[in-house]
Amino acid sequence: MLENLSVKEFTEVLGSDAPAPGGGSAAALSGAQGAALTAMVCALTLGRKKYAEFEALAQAGFEAASQHRAEFLSLMQADTDAYNGFRAAMALPKETESEKEYRRARINAAAIESTLAPLSVMQEAVETLELTQSLLGKTNKNAVSDLGVAALSLKTALHGAWLNVKINLPGLPQTPEETGPQQLRAEAEALLTRGEALADEILQAVETALD
């Protein structure tokens, strides 16, 4: 499991000639870091008399951010697994018609999974950005810069995952179903627009607070 590797080990395999983990898993890891920073800011707010009125919000925020962090780590593995599944499907035999049909079905299924994994990272990033935005002005002021770094990390996760969705779209089977390329592109573009606006709003608020 990728999440069990040390930072050194993960970056070594990421920097090797192994095609996975790659950008998709790296994007998910950026999201995990962003969620962890949001959780940290909440933790640094809990139990402080100065922020007693926001105690419940900080507790709920800590729990939600921690859950998002765990989900990002799960998606980090899912992205790598999806890519490995696609490579395995491509390597299937294709001598007979039945083999060709089975291989084609496996490739289509794997292509969809390889697109859904980064799309889930995008959804997770938007949800975590919404959480982070809700905490502005209601958490420990000494950690406001960390909310900014959280937003930057989540924006990286969002846009990195978008690139991985986009590169996979041409390989998807043409279908009117919700996993078709047009439907998934529209969903991803909506998430990208929403998430980038949230990240920019958070960053602007943090910059203002630091002036």
C-alpha positions, 0 to 999 in steps of 0.5 A: 500500500502506497500510504504505508511507504515512507516519504523517501520510499514514495518519492523514490518509486515516484521518481523511478521508471515505474509508470505507476504511481504517477501524477494521479497518485501524486495529486491525491497525496497533495489533497491528503496534505491539504486535508491534513493541514485543515485538520491541524488548524482545527486541532490548534483551535480546539480547547482554546478559550479565545475560540470557545464560540467556535469549539463545535465548528473546530471539532466537526472540522477536525473530524471531517478533514481527517476523513477527507485525508483518509479518503485521499490516501485511499484514492492515491492507491486507487489511481495506481491500481486503476492504471495497473489494471489498464496495463494488465488488460492491454496485455491480454491475449488477442488471437481469437475473436472471443479473446479480442472481445474479452480484452476489449471489454476489460480495456473499456472497464479499466479505462473507465476506472482510470478516469473515475479515480482522478474524478473522485480526487477532484470531488474530494478536493472540492469538498475539502476546499468547501470545508476549509473555506467555512473555517476562515476567520473562525480558527486559530489566527496563528495558523491562518497561513496553514489554511492558505497552504491547505488551499494551495495543496488542494488546488494542486490535487484538483488540477492534477486530477483534472489533467488525469481525467482529461488524458483518459477521456479519449480512451473511454467507450462512447456511451450515453451513460454517466460513464461516457466521455462527454458526461465525465468531462462535463462533471470534471469541468464543473468541479474544476471551476468550483474548486479553483474559485474556492481555492482562490477565495481562500488564498485571497482571504489568507493574504488579506489576513496576513497584511 
